[in-house]
Amino acid sequence: MKYLFIDIRKSDEVYSKHFDQSQDYSFYNIPMNMIRFNAQTIIKHLDYVDEIYIVCQSSSRSQFIKNKYFNNYKRIKVSLLHQTQV
């Protein structure tokens, strides 16, 4: 399976804990306030990956983004940062 992680934390938060490089997944840092400009591009990535995870520290921001932009997409999911492979 192929995964894409979208880290929606601000840049200064990403420096404290970030994703390692891997062949098993890809990741992007798209701050929460920029998701609305990238929502259609993220949805198009479903053509290339099995699942997309929206990631933040507590999942509250991720859940907000999921509900607002991706609620109709079951393969776009919410995950806590510590639940992912970092």
Secondary structure, DSSP 8 states (H G I E B T S, - for coil): --EEEEE-S-HHHHTTS-----SSEEEEE--GGGHHHHHHHHHHGGGT-SEEEEEESSSHHHHHHHHHH-TT-TTEEEEEGGGS--
